[in-house]
């Protein structure tokens, strides 16, 4: 798998990288969370903008993004406005969603941008191209909070992300059974072997799918999400616990057969 390097973090190389979301609603809370991140074992910090009380006011979002950039120092910053359609806190029309993402990548304050696949092909391509012009890497994402789609549908969505020009392909689904978790892990393995130029990020949500967040290195998922305090999605483990488990699996991942 060819890694995507953001600052000094190589996503898709070695141990899966950990991402911790900031989900505070006020400017004060967001900045306090950012200051606390210096003590948290996280490779990437995600700002879940849709939780912010002023998320629909672009000027305030840009100001807050600049403050976060300063507070986080050299730690990569992922900007994500998760729409209500995909489990986020606020609805946003396509035109406004696109305009906000354009403004943020043009600010020079973010390293990664999350773009929802189902926004529409033309809008997704425009946002990806603008992000790339500004040296911002793109995670194209799709979330299903109700079910795990059939294997071919999941593969099709991730292949579409690749075709549209995303750097990293992300899929999160809700399991209804243990077999759903196995299906997602199988898709992860297949895509990680097929899309070798694009790191793959997958997760089966809720407690039933927790193993998918922990065992990414085994199946080819390059990034996983942990929480500090409030979780941004069901099933996220605590950031410190996550770091410990990822390190144990990575340390013991080479073949050490005993005869």
Backbone as CSV, one residue per row, in Angstrom:
resi,resn,N_x,N_y,N_z,CA_x,CA_y,CA_z,C_x,C_y,C_z
1,UNK,0.847,-1.196,0.000,0.000,0.000,0.000,0.886,1.251,0.000
2,UNK,0.633,2.139,-0.928,1.387,3.386,-0.979,0.833,4.344,0.069
3,UNK,1.687,4.812,0.993,1.170,5.672,2.050,0.853,7.088,1.567
4,UNK,-0.060,7.736,2.270,-0.325,9.159,2.098,0.344,9.859,3.270
5,UNK,1.301,10.719,2.985,2.072,11.369,4.038,1.502,12.769,4.291
6,UNK,1.127,13.013,5.528,0.585,14.306,5.948,1.448,14.807,7.099
7,UNK,2.144,15.925,6.857,3.188,16.364,7.782,4.146,15.191,7.962
8,UNK,4.319,14.663,9.168,5.240,13.532,9.314,4.508,12.222,9.586
9,UNK,3.215,12.185,9.282,2.401,10.993,9.513,2.167,10.276,8.188
10,UNK,2.600,9.013,8.103,2.444,8.212,6.885,1.260,7.276,7.055
11,UNK,0.124,7.669,6.485,-1.098,6.870,6.582,-1.015,5.752,5.541
12,UNK,-1.074,4.510,6.015,-0.937,3.375,5.110,0.416,2.712,5.210
13,UNK,1.201,3.115,6.182,2.522,2.525,6.397,2.663,2.150,7.863
14,UNK,3.046,0.917,8.125,3.242,0.477,9.499,1.934,0.346,10.265
15,UNK,2.013,0.653,11.549,0.848,0.565,12.425,-0.257,1.499,11.950
16,UNK,-1.537,1.066,12.004,-2.623,1.986,11.647,-2.537,3.265,12.465
17,UNK,-2.798,4.375,11.834,-2.735,5.654,12.523,-4.051,5.906,13.270
18,UNK,-3.945,6.636,14.362,-5.127,6.910,15.176,-5.563,8.357,14.990
19,UNK,-6.862,8.535,14.917,-7.457,9.850,14.738,-8.448,10.091,15.873
20,UNK,-8.330,11.239,16.522,-9.216,11.573,17.635,-10.045,12.801,17.270
21,UNK,-11.365,12.680,17.290,-12.226,13.818,16.935,-12.412,14.805,18.084
22,UNK,-12.526,16.073,17.738,-12.963,17.119,18.660,-14.433,17.385,18.361
23,UNK,-15.288,17.174,19.378,-16.733,17.305,19.160,-17.367,18.320,20.109
24,UNK,-16.577,19.224,20.640,-17.128,20.280,21.501,-18.016,21.217,20.681
25,UNK,-18.936,21.873,21.353,-19.902,22.726,20.651,-19.547,24.205,20.694
26,UNK,-18.740,24.625,21.662,-18.395,26.044,21.802,-16.939,26.288,21.433
27,UNK,-16.618,27.538,21.112,-15.239,27.888,20.789,-14.318,27.583,21.962
28,UNK,-14.753,27.910,23.158,-13.939,27.651,24.349,-13.692,26.157,24.519
29,UNK,-14.744,25.363,24.335,-14.611,23.921,24.491,-13.711,23.300,23.435
30,UNK,-13.804,23.811,22.208,-12.980,23.301,21.111,-11.505,23.573,21.383
31,UNK,-11.194,24.785,21.808,-9.804,25.145,22.069,-9.245,24.393,23.273
32,UNK,-10.081,24.172,24.288,-9.620,23.401,25.445,-9.331,21.962,25.034
33,UNK,-10.203,21.406,24.189,-9.973,20.040,23.697,-8.682,19.967,22.899
34,UNK,-8.422,20.989,22.085,-7.192,21.012,21.284,-5.964,21.063,22.177
35,UNK,-6.020,21.864,23.236,-4.882,21.949,24.155,-4.644,20.614,24.852
36,UNK,-5.732,19.904,25.149,-5.607,18.610,25.811,-5.003,17.547,24.898
37,UNK,-5.090,17.756,23.584,-4.612,16.757,22.639,-3.102,16.564,22.693
38,UNK,-2.389,17.512,23.275,-0.941,17.355,23.382,-0.579,16.191,24.298
39,UNK,-1.524,15.785,25.154,-1.275,14.695,26.099,-1.929,13.389,25.648
40,UNK,-2.555,13.387,24.477,-3.295,12.224,24.004,-2.496,11.506,22.914
41,UNK,-2.416,10.162,22.950,-1.717,9.427,21.895,-2.552,9.370,20.613
42,UNK,-2.439,10.407,19.807,-3.198,10.478,18.554,-2.275,10.983,17.451
43,UNK,-2.381,10.397,16.274,-1.566,10.828,15.142,-2.200,12.001,14.415
44,UNK,-3.540,12.025,14.367,-4.297,13.030,13.621,-5.441,13.523,14.492
45,UNK,-5.719,14.806,14.419,-6.872,15.362,15.127,-7.926,15.754,14.098
46,UNK,-9.143,15.277,14.309,-10.264,15.621,13.440,-11.139,16.659,14.127
47,UNK,-11.423,17.753,13.432,-12.428,18.679,13.942,-13.753,18.352,13.287
48,UNK,-14.702,17.852,14.084,-16.044,17.576,13.601,-16.832,18.881,13.678
49,UNK,-16.772,19.625,12.593,-17.295,20.992,12.553,-18.794,21.037,12.781
50,UNK,-19.498,19.981,12.379,-20.956,19.979,12.506,-21.419,20.044,13.962
51,UNK,-20.544,19.731,14.915,-20.908,19.861,16.327,-20.819,21.315,16.804
52,UNK,-20.065,22.136,16.127,-19.818,23.526,16.526,-21.105,24.341,16.427
53,UNK,-21.389,25.110,17.447,-22.646,25.859,17.482,-22.739,26.905,16.369
54,UNK,-21.590,27.369,15.869,-21.575,28.364,14.790,-21.109,27.761,13.466
55,UNK,-21.380,26.476,13.284,-20.878,25.763,12.097,-21.436,26.305,10.785
56,UNK,-22.577,26.984,10.836,-23.181,27.490,9.601,-22.734,28.917,9.280
57,UNK,-21.820,29.456,10.084,-21.267,30.792,9.838,-19.813,30.642,9.402
58,UNK,-19.588,30.768,8.106,-18.279,30.455,7.540,-17.145,31.266,8.167
59,UNK,-17.368,32.545,8.412,-16.301,33.371,8.992,-15.862,32.844,10.354
60,UNK,-16.815,32.415,11.174,-16.476,31.883,12.491,-15.785,30.526,12.371
61,UNK,-16.206,29.724,11.399,-15.541,28.436,11.167,-14.084,28.652,10.766
62,UNK,-13.846,29.607,9.875,-12.480,29.881,9.430,-11.624,30.407,10.584
63,UNK,-12.192,31.269,11.395,-11.466,31.771,12.565,-11.113,30.622,13.502
64,UNK,-12.082,29.744,13.734,-11.858,28.611,14.637,-10.818,27.655,14.069
65,UNK,-10.840,27.459,12.756,-9.866,26.585,12.108,-8.455,27.132,12.290
66,UNK,-8.307,28.439,12.147,-7.007,29.066,12.364,-6.525,28.906,13.800
67,UNK,-7.438,29.035,14.741,-7.081,28.847,16.151,-6.640,27.411,16.415
68,UNK,-7.339,26.464,15.820,-6.968,25.059,15.986,-5.595,24.777,15.395
69,UNK,-5.348,25.336,14.208,-4.051,25.115,13.576,-2.923,25.579,14.504
70,UNK,-3.114,26.716,15.123,-2.085,27.243,16.023,-1.951,26.379,17.269
71,UNK,-3.086,25.933,17.811,-3.067,25.152,19.050,-2.461,23.766,18.860
72,UNK,-2.644,23.183,17.677,-2.195,21.808,17.434,-0.744,21.721,16.980
73,UNK,-0.135,22.847,16.666,1.252,22.815,16.237,1.432,22.008,14.969
74,UNK,2.301,20.998,15.019,2.604,20.194,13.835,1.726,18.960,13.696
75,UNK,0.743,18.804,14.570,-0.141,17.634,14.470,-1.117,17.841,13.321
76,UNK,-1.279,16.871,12.419,-2.192,17.021,11.281,-3.634,17.272,11.718
77,UNK,-4.305,18.151,10.980,-5.689,18.516,11.264,-6.587,18.072,10.116
78,UNK,-7.579,17.257,10.467,-8.592,16.793,9.519,-9.868,17.586,9.747
79,UNK,-10.380,18.212,8.673,-11.600,19.022,8.745,-12.766,18.191,8.217
80,UNK,-13.791,18.020,9.062,-14.942,17.196,8.681,-16.241,17.873,9.060
81,UNK,-17.065,18.184,8.075,-18.452,18.556,8.340,-19.290,17.342,7.950
82,UNK,-19.709,16.576,8.976,-20.525,15.400,8.715,-21.981,15.829,8.629
83,UNK,-22.596,15.635,7.485,-23.976,16.084,7.302,-24.952,15.148,8.013
84,UNK,-26.137,15.666,8.293,-27.161,14.884,8.980,-27.496,13.618,8.201
85,UNK,-27.411,13.682,6.892,-27.705,12.516,6.052,-26.791,11.336,6.369
86,UNK,-25.572,11.646,6.829,-24.612,10.575,7.112,-24.267,10.498,8.597
87,UNK,-25.237,10.891,9.425,-25.059,10.732,10.864,-24.521,11.937,11.589
88,UNK,-24.373,13.068,10.903,-23.843,14.275,11.526,-24.892,15.050,12.299
89,UNK,-24.460,16.184,12.851,-25.306,16.967,13.743,-26.160,18.006,13.034
90,UNK,-25.792,18.371,11.802,-26.515,19.432,11.103,-26.697,19.079,9.629
91,UNK,-27.801,19.569,9.078,-28.021,19.444,7.634,-27.373,20.635,6.937
92,UNK,-26.896,20.408,5.721,-26.274,21.495,4.962,-26.516,21.226,3.483
93,UNK,-27.125,22.176,2.756,-27.337,21.986,1.324,-25.999,21.781,0.610
94,UNK,-26.039,21.086,-0.527,-24.821,20.756,-1.257,-24.005,21.998,-1.572
95,UNK,-24.667,23.066,-2.035,-23.947,24.284,-2.418,-23.201,24.871,-1.224
96,UNK,-23.844,24.892,-0.059,-23.212,25.443,1.139,-22.091,24.532,1.631
97,UNK,-22.287,23.229,1.540,-21.264,22.255,1.935,-20.018,22.423,1.070
98,UNK,-20.230,22.554,-0.224,-19.109,22.740,-1.139,-18.396,24.070,-0.873
99,UNK,-19.156,25.133,-0.672,-18.559,26.447,-0.438,-17.737,26.460,0.856
100,UNK,-18.246,25.806,1.896,-17.519,25.753,3.164,-16.198,25.008,2.992
101,UNK,-16.234,23.875,2.309,-15.008,23.100,2.117,-14.000,23.852,1.243
102,UNK,-14.487,24.558,0.231,-13.594,25.394,-0.585,-12.901,26.438,0.298
103,UNK,-13.685,27.125,1.117,-13.131,28.197,1.951,-12.082,27.666,2.921
104,UNK,-12.346,26.503,3.473,-11.427,25.943,4.466,-10.114,25.511,3.827
105,UNK,-10.157,24.835,2.687,-8.890,24.413,2.074,-8.102,25.630,1.576
106,UNK,-8.801,26.678,1.197,-8.121,27.894,0.748,-7.500,28.664,1.909
107,UNK,-7.912,28.356,3.139,-7.371,29.055,4.310,-5.940,28.639,4.617
108,UNK,-5.549,27.474,4.141,-4.202,26.976,4.417,-4.021,26.414,5.812
109,UNK,-5.110,26.184,6.532,-5.010,25.759,7.938,-5.257,24.274,8.162
110,UNK,-5.699,23.548,7.135,-5.999,22.135,7.326,-5.094,21.281,6.449
111,UNK,-4.899,20.041,6.894,-4.046,19.094,6.176,-4.847,18.040,5.421
112,UNK,-6.003,17.721,5.973,-6.871,16.696,5.403,-8.305,17.213,5.385
113,UNK,-9.050,16.793,4.359,-10.457,17.180,4.224,-11.285,15.932,3.996
114,UNK,-12.356,15.777,4.787,-13.293,14.674,4.591,-14.408,15.147,3.663
115,UNK,-14.617,14.422,2.558,-15.679,14.751,1.598,-16.603,13.541,1.465
116,UNK,-17.881,13.766,1.635,-18.844,12.668,1.562,-19.104,12.265,0.114
117,UNK,-18.978,10.983,-0.159,-19.135,10.448,-1.509,-20.480,10.815,-2.124
118,UNK,-21.537,10.737,-1.326,-22.885,10.902,-1.875,-23.288,12.364,-2.062
119,UNK,-22.344,13.275,-1.918,-22.630,14.688,-2.190,-23.006,14.881,-3.653
120,UNK,-22.506,14.027,-4.530,-22.726,14.154,-5.980,-21.388,14.186,-6.686
121,UNK,-21.273,13.440,-7.774,-19.972,13.262,-8.430,-19.315,14.588,-8.819
122,UNK,-20.057,15.474,-9.440,-19.458,16.723,-9.925,-18.947,17.581,-8.776
123,UNK,-19.742,17.696,-7.717,-19.322,18.489,-6.559,-18.120,17.848,-5.879
124,UNK,-18.128,16.528,-5.763,-17.004,15.826,-5.132,-15.719,16.067,-5.917
125,UNK,-15.794,15.965,-7.228,-14.607,16.179,-8.062,-14.100,17.613,-7.919
126,UNK,-15.011,18.577,-7.919,-14.585,19.982,-7.757,-13.870,20.186,-6.427
127,UNK,-14.415,19.618,-5.363,-13.801,19.793,-4.042,-12.446,19.093,-3.964
128,UNK,-12.358,17.893,-4.521,-11.085,17.172,-4.517,-10.029,17.945,-5.293
129,UNK,-10.399,18.445,-6.455,-9.431,19.180,-7.276,-8.962,20.449,-6.573
130,UNK,-9.877,21.155,-5.921,-9.483,22.368,-5.200,-8.584,22.032,-4.012
131,UNK,-8.930,20.969,-3.294,-8.086,20.551,-2.168,-6.678,20.214,-2.644
132,UNK,-6.591,19.486,-3.741,-5.276,19.108,-4.255,-4.482,20.327,-4.726
133,UNK,-5.168,21.319,-5.268,-4.466,22.554,-5.661,-3.845,23.241,-4.449
134,UNK,-4.454,23.024,-3.296,-3.974,23.670,-2.064,-3.139,22.705,-1.217
135,UNK,-2.719,21.591,-1.804,-1.908,20.582,-1.114,-2.602,19.990,0.114
136,UNK,-3.921,19.876,0.030,-4.705,19.235,1.086,-5.113,17.847,0.598
137,UNK,-4.887,16.833,1.414,-5.262,15.464,1.062,-6.718,15.212,1.409
138,UNK,-7.356,14.320,0.634,-8.798,14.104,0.765,-9.126,12.674,1.192
139,UNK,-9.943,12.585,2.245,-10.586,11.330,2.612,-11.999,11.384,2.038
140,UNK,-12.311,10.509,1.098,-13.688,10.427,0.599,-14.394,9.368,1.436
141,UNK,-15.567,9.704,1.956,-16.198,8.844,2.958,-17.646,8.525,2.622
142,UNK,-18.079,7.408,3.195,-19.490,7.024,3.104,-19.857,6.288,4.388
143,UNK,-21.015,6.637,4.948,-21.450,6.073,6.225,-22.874,5.529,6.104
144,UNK,-23.097,4.347,6.633,-24.438,3.773,6.709,-24.679,3.389,8.163
145,UNK,-25.511,4.178,8.856,-25.757,3.966,10.271,-26.890,2.975,10.539
146,UNK,-27.395,2.347,9.496,-28.530,1.445,9.666,-28.218,-0.004,9.332
147,UNK,-27.270,-0.228,8.432,-27.032,-1.602,7.978,-25.629,-1.731,7.400
148,UNK,-25.282,-2.969,7.066,-24.074,-3.262,6.293,-24.526,-3.644,4.896
149,UNK,-24.254,-2.821,3.893,-24.690,-3.148,2.534,-24.040,-4.437,2.038
150,UNK,-24.568,-5.012,0.962,-23.945,-6.205,0.381,-22.499,-5.934,-0.039
151,UNK,-21.715,-6.984,-0.085,-20.294,-6.889,-0.396,-20.039,-6.096,-1.667
152,UNK,-20.728,-6.403,-2.750,-20.475,-5.735,-4.032,-20.811,-4.255,-3.970
153,UNK,-21.823,-3.914,-3.187,-22.182,-2.493,-3.053,-21.089,-1.731,-2.311
154,UNK,-20.547,-2.326,-1.267,-19.465,-1.667,-0.533,-18.226,-1.525,-1.407
155,UNK,-17.891,-2.569,-2.130,-16.749,-2.491,-3.040,-16.980,-1.418,-4.103
156,UNK,-18.198,-1.342,-4.607,-18.519,-0.354,-5.634,-18.368,1.069,-5.130
157,UNK,-18.777,1.308,-3.911,-18.667,2.658,-3.353,-17.199,3.058,-3.189
158,UNK,-16.392,2.133,-2.724,-14.979,2.463,-2.514,-14.249,2.623,-3.848
159,UNK,-14.619,1.838,-4.820,-14.023,2.012,-6.154,-14.424,3.357,-6.753
160,UNK,-15.638,3.788,-6.471,-16.090,5.090,-6.956,-15.269,6.212,-6.336
161,UNK,-14.981,6.104,-5.049,-14.135,7.102,-4.371,-12.782,7.202,-5.076
162,UNK,-12.246,6.053,-5.401,-10.955,5.990,-6.085,-11.037,6.660,-7.450
163,UNK,-12.094,6.381,-8.193,-12.269,6.940,-9.535,-12.416,8.460,-9.496
164,UNK,-13.025,8.980,-8.438,-13.254,10.424,-8.337,-12.004,11.194,-7.918
165,UNK,-10.957,10.472,-7.510,-9.689,11.131,-7.229,-9.315,11.285,-5.774
166,UNK,-10.030,10.600,-4.874,-9.712,10.701,-3.446,-8.335,10.110,-3.162
167,UNK,-7.723,10.590,-2.093,-6.442,10.049,-1.649,-6.637,8.841,-0.736
168,UNK,-7.653,8.905,0.117,-7.933,7.863,1.102,-9.407,7.493,0.991
169,UNK,-9.705,6.195,1.055,-11.063,5.700,0.860,-11.616,5.221,2.200
170,UNK,-12.740,5.810,2.642,-13.283,5.493,3.965,-14.727,4.999,3.880
171,UNK,-14.989,3.898,4.570,-16.336,3.333,4.614,-16.648,2.907,6.043
172,UNK,-17.801,3.374,6.572,-18.249,2.988,7.907,-19.678,2.469,7.798
173,UNK,-19.923,1.293,8.360,-21.245,0.667,8.237,-21.686,0.116,9.588
174,UNK,-22.995,-0.138,9.693,-23.555,-0.650,10.942,-23.844,-2.154,10.802
175,UNK,-23.264,-2.973,11.657,-23.521,-4.410,11.568,-24.828,-4.798,12.257
176,UNK,-25.493,-5.766,11.686,-26.662,-6.358,12.320,-26.358,-7.768,12.834
177,UNK,-25.186,-8.273,12.485,-24.774,-9.614,12.892,-23.259,-9.709,12.820
178,UNK,-22.723,-10.778,13.396,-21.276,-11.007,13.312,-20.846,-11.229,11.868
179,UNK,-21.723,-11.828,11.076,-21.374,-12.050,9.669,-21.230,-10.734,8.912
180,UNK,-21.988,-9.725,9.312,-21.820,-8.395,8.706,-20.410,-7.869,8.956
181,UNK,-19.905,-8.098,10.174,-18.552,-7.650,10.501,-17.539,-8.379,9.621
182,UNK,-17.733,-9.678,9.459,-16.831,-10.457,8.599,-16.892,-9.976,7.157
183,UNK,-18.077,-9.606,6.690,-18.213,-9.096,5.319,-17.422,-7.807,5.147
184,UNK,-17.542,-6.911,6.109,-16.800,-5.647,6.049,-15.294,-5.895,6.074
185,UNK,-14.841,-6.795,6.911,-13.408,-7.095,6.977,-12.916,-7.705,5.667
186,UNK,-13.760,-8.541,5.046,-13.389,-9.105,3.752,-13.272,-8.040,2.675
187,UNK,-14.185,-7.085,2.673,-14.128,-5.957,1.733,-12.866,-5.128,1.985
188,UNK,-12.539,-4.933,3.246,-11.332,-4.173,3.600,-10.090,-4.831,3.019
189,UNK,-9.974,-6.120,3.219,-8.823,-6.855,2.709,-8.754,-6.782,1.185
190,UNK,-9.887,-6.979,0.525,-9.912,-6.953,-0.936,-9.529,-5.582,-1.475
191,UNK,-10.086,-4.508,-0.889,-9.772,-3.167,-1.382,-8.328,-2.778,-1.077
192,UNK,-7.804,-3.204,0.065,-6.423,-2.852,0.401,-5.442,-3.524,-0.551
193,UNK,-5.826,-4.674,-1.096,-4.975,-5.365,-2.068,-5.184,-4.827,-3.483
194,UNK,-6.380,-4.314,-3.745,-6.714,-3.821,-5.090,-6.291,-2.367,-5.282
195,UNK,-6.606,-1.509,-4.332,-6.346,-0.068,-4.471,-5.031,0.274,-3.785
196,UNK,-3.947,-0.254,-4.296,-2.666,-0.163,-3.588,-2.144,1.265,-3.484
197,UNK,-2.623,2.170,-4.320,-2.172,3.566,-4.259,-3.029,4.413,-3.329
198,UNK,-4.036,3.796,-2.711,-4.976,4.547,-1.882,-5.181,3.829,-0.548
199,UNK,-4.701,4.379,0.550,-4.994,3.763,1.838,-6.499,3.619,2.054
200,UNK,-6.877,2.496,2.642,-8.271,2.168,2.897,-8.551,2.324,4.392
201,UNK,-9.693,2.911,4.708,-10.113,3.087,6.101,-11.529,2.543,6.230
202,UNK,-11.713,1.521,7.053,-13.059,0.967,7.219,-13.339,0.726,8.691
203,UNK,-14.616,0.705,9.006,-15.021,0.338,10.354,-16.442,-0.171,10.355
204,UNK,-16.643,-1.210,11.143,-17.966,-1.707,11.453,-18.314,-1.102,12.807
205,UNK,-19.418,-0.375,12.866,-19.705,0.445,14.038,-20.359,-0.340,15.173
206,UNK,-20.569,0.356,16.291,-21.177,-0.160,17.512,-20.273,-1.211,18.156
207,UNK,-20.715,-1.740,19.302,-19.878,-2.695,20.036,-19.644,-3.967,19.232
208,UNK,-20.623,-4.351,18.431,-20.488,-5.566,17.631,-19.321,-5.475,16.658
209,UNK,-19.058,-4.268,16.161,-18.003,-4.097,15.169,-16.678,-3.620,15.726
210,UNK,-16.537,-3.599,17.048,-15.330,-3.045,17.661,-14.046,-3.676,17.119
211,UNK,-14.068,-4.978,16.858,-12.862,-5.658,16.377,-12.321,-5.016,15.105
212,UNK,-13.221,-4.467,14.269,-12.771,-3.854,13.013,-11.960,-2.590,13.270
213,UNK,-12.205,-1.922,14.397,-11.459,-0.711,14.734,-10.085,-1.042,15.318
214,UNK,-9.952,-2.250,15.840,-8.720,-2.645,16.506,-7.777,-3.438,15.614
215,UNK,-8.342,-4.239,14.714,-7.543,-5.184,13.924,-7.309,-4.714,12.494
216,UNK,-7.307,-3.404,12.296,-7.134,-2.875,10.948,-5.852,-3.315,10.286
217,UNK,-4.775,-3.427,11.049,-3.498,-3.806,10.458,-3.563,-5.195,9.836
218,UNK,-4.351,-6.076,10.426,-4.477,-7.443,9.917,-5.211,-7.481,8.584
219,UNK,-6.207,-6.619,8.417,-7.062,-6.681,7.230,-6.814,-5.562,6.228
220,UNK,-5.983,-4.574,6.594,-5.609,-3.555,5.625,-6.200,-2.183,5.836
221,UNK,-6.848,-1.934,6.986,-7.370,-0.598,7.260,-6.265,0.251,7.876
222,UNK,-6.033,1.439,7.312,-4.839,2.220,7.631,-5.042,3.275,8.708
223,UNK,-6.284,3.506,9.121,-6.582,4.582,10.072,-7.771,4.163,10.907
224,UNK,-7.739,4.478,12.197,-8.873,4.171,13.045,-9.134,5.343,13.981
225,UNK,-10.346,5.412,14.511,-10.783,6.570,15.277,-10.996,6.187,16.742
226,UNK,-10.415,6.984,17.637,-10.616,6.805,19.068,-11.215,8.065,19.658
227,UNK,-11.671,7.956,20.892,-12.392,9.086,21.493,-11.741,9.538,22.785
228,UNK,-11.908,10.822,23.056,-11.592,11.393,24.364,-12.868,12.048,24.846
229,UNK,-13.499,11.462,25.869,-14.795,11.989,26.289,-15.892,11.539,25.336
230,UNK,-16.649,12.505,24.828,-17.781,12.183,23.971,-17.340,11.572,22.649
231,UNK,-18.058,10.539,22.217,-17.739,9.849,20.976,-18.475,10.468,19.803
232,UNK,-17.809,10.491,18.634,-18.440,11.046,17.440,-19.162,9.988,16.634
233,UNK,-18.985,8.710,16.991,-19.662,7.604,16.309,-19.749,6.428,17.270
234,UNK,-20.781,5.590,17.134,-20.944,4.467,18.061,-19.833,3.437,17.912
235,UNK,-19.307,3.006,19.058,-18.302,1.957,19.054,-16.869,2.439,19.121
236,UNK,-16.650,3.754,19.153,-15.276,4.242,19.237,-14.684,3.905,20.605
237,UNK,-13.511,3.272,20.638,-12.851,3.021,21.925,-12.173,4.289,22.423
238,UNK,-11.772,4.292,23.664,-11.004,5.413,24.192,-9.655,5.505,23.507
239,UNK,-9.165,6.716,23.335,-7.936,6.925,22.568,-6.734,6.217,23.195
240,UNK,-6.638,6.244,24.518,-5.491,5.611,25.175,-5.552,4.095,25.042
241,UNK,-6.719,3.516,25.259,-6.882,2.068,25.082,-6.585,1.664,23.651
242,UNK,-7.076,2.460,22.712,-6.857,2.167,21.300,-5.368,2.137,20.980
243,UNK,-4.636,3.134,21.459,-3.204,3.197,21.190,-2.487,1.967,21.717
244,UNK,-2.893,1.514,22.893,-2.252,0.333,23.496,-2.509,-0.917,22.667
245,UNK,-3.756,-1.092,22.233,-4.100,-2.286,21.456,-3.404,-2.268,20.102
246,UNK,-3.399,-1.122,19.432,-2.737,-1.028,18.124,-1.258,-1.362,18.247
247,UNK,-0.639,-0.906,19.318,0.790,-1.159,19.504,1.048,-2.647,19.751
248,UNK,0.196,-3.291,20.546,0.357,-4.724,20.830,0.209,-5.538,19.549
249,UNK,-0.826,-5.239,18.772,-1.049,-5.987,17.527,0.102,-5.758,16.562
250,UNK,0.563,-4.511,16.449,1.658,-4.215,15.528,2.939,-4.940,15.947
251,UNK,3.213,-4.930,17.231,4.449,-5.544,17.733,4.455,-7.044,17.504
252,UNK,3.268,-7.650,17.495,3.176,-9.100,17.355,2.649,-9.539,15.991
253,UNK,2.658,-8.621,15.024,2.024,-8.933,13.735,2.901,-9.757,12.804
254,UNK,4.225,-9.743,12.990,5.077,-10.545,12.120,4.933,-12.013,12.459
255,UNK,5.252,-12.831,11.516,5.080,-14.280,11.678,6.174,-14.820,12.596
256,UNK,5.756,-15.246,13.787,6.716,-15.826,14.722,6.242,-17.220,15.121
257,UNK,6.092,-18.062,14.146,5.589,-19.410,14.399,6.540,-20.164,15.311
258,UNK,5.974,-20.867,16.272,6.770,-21.671,17.196,6.545,-23.127,16.873
259,UNK,7.628,-23.878,16.675,7.509,-25.297,16.315,7.891,-26.160,17.504
